[in-house]
């Protein structure tokens, strides 16, 4: 079954930026985690997202109209920072992969993907 590991973090907390001495070590942990997923044969996709300040939300009203709002759809302290799509047999396996994410301080929401016959 496919799951999304949705990675949330607090953008006000410090994290190393490119050029900082700690950046390579920080990225090495993410690269190793991604490589581990690939070598286990469970990785289906994933990306890091740009900051929530770059988000635009399209809101749909019940009458069929839409409106645009600058920012993410939820006003929260933590913001969605990226995701992995994995394909594992059980929720417990997905949770174990989520526990291994090198997020430092943050949260990982694990959510099963509803199976569909969407064209590729």
Secondary structure, DSSP 8 states (H G I E B T S, - for coil): -EEEEEEEEETTS----TTSTTHHHHHHHHHHHHHHHHHHT-EEEEEE---GGG-EEEEE-TTS-EEEEES-SS--SEEEEEEEEEE-SSHHHHHHHHHT---SSSEEEEEE--------
